[in-house]
Amino acid sequence: MSQLVLTANPDFADLALAEVDAAGVTSLAMEMLEPGVYLLDLAEAFWDLAEHWRSHPPMFVRHICPVQRTVPLQKSDADLPALSAAVRAEFGDLLEPQLSFSVQSRTLCELPYKRFDINNSLAAALHEATAAPLDVRAPVQILSVVCAEVALDEHTDTHNNTSQAVALVGLSLASQNLSDWAGGMRRFAREPEQVSRAEFKLLEALEVFQITLPPRGVALDLGAAPGGWTRVLRGLDQYVTAVDPAELDPRVKADRSVRHKRITAEAYLADEPDTFDVIVNDIRMDARDSARLMHAYARQLYADGLALVTLKLPGQNRQSILNEALQILAHAYQIRGVRQLFHNRSEVTVYLVPKN
Ligand SMILES: C[S@@+](CC[C@H](N)C(=O)[O-])C[C@H]1O[C@@H](n2cnc3c(N)ncnc32)[C@H](O)[C@@H]1O
C-alpha cells in the first residue's frame, strides 16, 4: 500500500488517470486536491509505479511524488517548527547523506507562510540531521511537500469540519518523479528579447528529451512565425530556414543566419527543399495532418538528424486521434518520446529520429 500525489494538466487529467490504470497498479482511493492534482492510494508501492514509468514513460502524467508522512497544519507560525521536527524524525534516517537533496514544496491552500519558508526550514532541518549536501538545481534526492486541504473521514471529524489542512511529505529520487521540478512545473526566466511564449515549449522539450543540437547545424522551422523557436534555435548555433506564410518578428527577420520562406510547409516541400539536421514543427493543424506532413518531410532529414513536432489535440477523442497520429509518424520515424510538457496546452510534443 502506498500514497502518492500525481499531477497533470487539468484538461487532460482523464488521460493521465487512465495511464495509472494502464500501468497495471490498483488504485484504492482517489481525492482531487485541486484540478489536475490527485492524492492516490495504491495497493502497490510508489517505487513499483515509478520503476514501471521509468521504462514506459507516461505521456500525460507530469509528476508523481510519494506520501510517507501526513502532518496536520494549524495554518499558523507553529507549523514550520512542527513540520521540521516531523521531517527530521521521519526522514533523517532515510535521506542518503552522500547524495545531494532538495526540498520541493507546493501550497494548494491558503497559508500564512510561503513555499520559500517551507523549503528553507525543512532543508535546514534535514541538512542538520544528515549533513547531506543541498543542491536545488540538480538534486539526486527530493523531499516533496504538498500542502493541501484533504477530506476528513467521519471518525476523525470532531468539530464538524469536513477538511483539514495537511502537509503530504515523501522522499524519493528525482529520477522517480517523472520531472525534476515540483509538480513538473518547469519555469524559465523571461528574456527581454523573447519573441513568443512558445519559446518555453522548445526549451522544455530539449531539456526533457535531453537533446543536444549539432554544432552549426542546419535547422528547418515549420510554422515558424513570429519566430520564437527560430530564435531559440539560433541561440543554439543553428542556421535556420523558417517556413511560414506569416511575418516574422523584425528582430528574427534581421538575423542573417535566418532564411524566411514566406510560404506554407506544403508548398516548401514541393519546392525541392534542402536536407536538415533538425526539423521542428509547431504548426497549428489537426494532429493527424501534422503527422502526415512530418511523414512527408522525413526524407529531408539527415540519417543522424532529429525532429520535434507538437501534435494539437481537440476536445473530443483525443486519445484515439493521438494514437492515429503516432501510428502515421511511426511509419517514417523512430518515436523517442511523447510528453505533454508543462508549457504544452492542448497538445503533446513528440521527439523523432529517422528510422535506420
Ligand atoms: C503556434 S504558431 C508557431 C509559433 C512559433 N513556434 C514561435 O515560437 O513563435 C503556428 C504558426 O503556424 C503557421 N502555419 C499554419 N499553417 C501552416 C502551414 N500549412 N505551413 C506553414 N506554416 C503554417 C501559422 O501562420 C502560425 O504562425
The ligand as an SDF file (V2000), in Angstrom:
LIG
                    3D

 27 29  0  0  0  0  0  0  0  0999 V2000
    1.7440   28.3790  -32.8990 C   0  0  0  0  0  0  0  0  0  0  0  0
    2.3490   29.3270  -34.1940 S   0  0  0  0  0  0  0  0  0  0  0  0
    4.0520   28.9740  -34.1280 C   0  0  0  0  0  0  0  0  0  0  0  0
    4.7930   29.7160  -33.0590 C   0  0  0  0  0  0  0  0  0  0  0  0
    6.2940   29.5700  -33.1860 C   0  0  0  0  0  0  0  0  0  0  0  0
    6.7230   28.2110  -32.8900 N   0  0  0  0  0  0  0  0  0  0  0  0
    7.0390   30.5150  -32.2960 C   0  0  0  0  0  0  0  0  0  0  0  0
    7.7670   30.0640  -31.4260 O   0  0  0  0  0  0  0  0  0  0  0  0
    6.9270   31.7290  -32.4580 O   0  0  0  0  0  0  0  0  0  0  0  0
    1.7940   28.4370  -35.5890 C   0  0  0  0  0  0  0  0  0  0  0  0
    2.2340   29.0270  -36.9420 C   0  0  0  0  0  0  0  0  0  0  0  0
    1.9240   28.0760  -37.9410 O   0  0  0  0  0  0  0  0  0  0  0  0
    1.6910   28.7920  -39.1380 C   0  0  0  0  0  0  0  0  0  0  0  0
    1.0370   27.8750  -40.1110 N   0  0  0  0  0  0  0  0  0  0  0  0
   -0.2440   27.4470  -40.1450 C   0  0  0  0  0  0  0  0  0  0  0  0
   -0.4160   26.5950  -41.2010 N   0  0  0  0  0  0  0  0  0  0  0  0
    0.7910   26.4910  -41.8070 C   0  0  0  0  0  0  0  0  0  0  0  0
    1.2730   25.7690  -42.9300 C   0  0  0  0  0  0  0  0  0  0  0  0
    0.4640   24.9520  -43.6200 N   0  0  0  0  0  0  0  0  0  0  0  0
    2.5860   25.9000  -43.2680 N   0  0  0  0  0  0  0  0  0  0  0  0
    3.4050   26.6960  -42.5600 C   0  0  0  0  0  0  0  0  0  0  0  0
    3.0030   27.4290  -41.5110 N   0  0  0  0  0  0  0  0  0  0  0  0
    1.7170   27.3190  -41.1190 C   0  0  0  0  0  0  0  0  0  0  0  0
    0.8510   29.9650  -38.7010 C   0  0  0  0  0  0  0  0  0  0  0  0
    0.9650   31.0220  -39.6460 O   0  0  0  0  0  0  0  0  0  0  0  0
    1.4870   30.3000  -37.3460 C   0  0  0  0  0  0  0  0  0  0  0  0
    2.4260   31.3450  -37.5000 O   0  0  0  0  0  0  0  0  0  0  0  0
  1  2  1  0
  2  3  1  0
  2 10  1  0
  3  4  1  0
  4  5  1  0
  5  6  1  0
  5  7  1  0
  7  8  2  0
  7  9  1  0
 10 11  1  0
 11 12  1  0
 11 26  1  0
 12 13  1  0
 13 14  1  0
 13 24  1  0
 14 15  1  0
 14 23  1  0
 15 16  2  0
 16 17  1  0
 17 18  1  0
 17 23  2  0
 18 19  1  0
 18 20  2  0
 20 21  1  0
 21 22  2  0
 22 23  1  0
 24 25  1  0
 24 26  1  0
 26 27  1  0
M  CHG  2   2   1   9  -1
M  END
$$$$
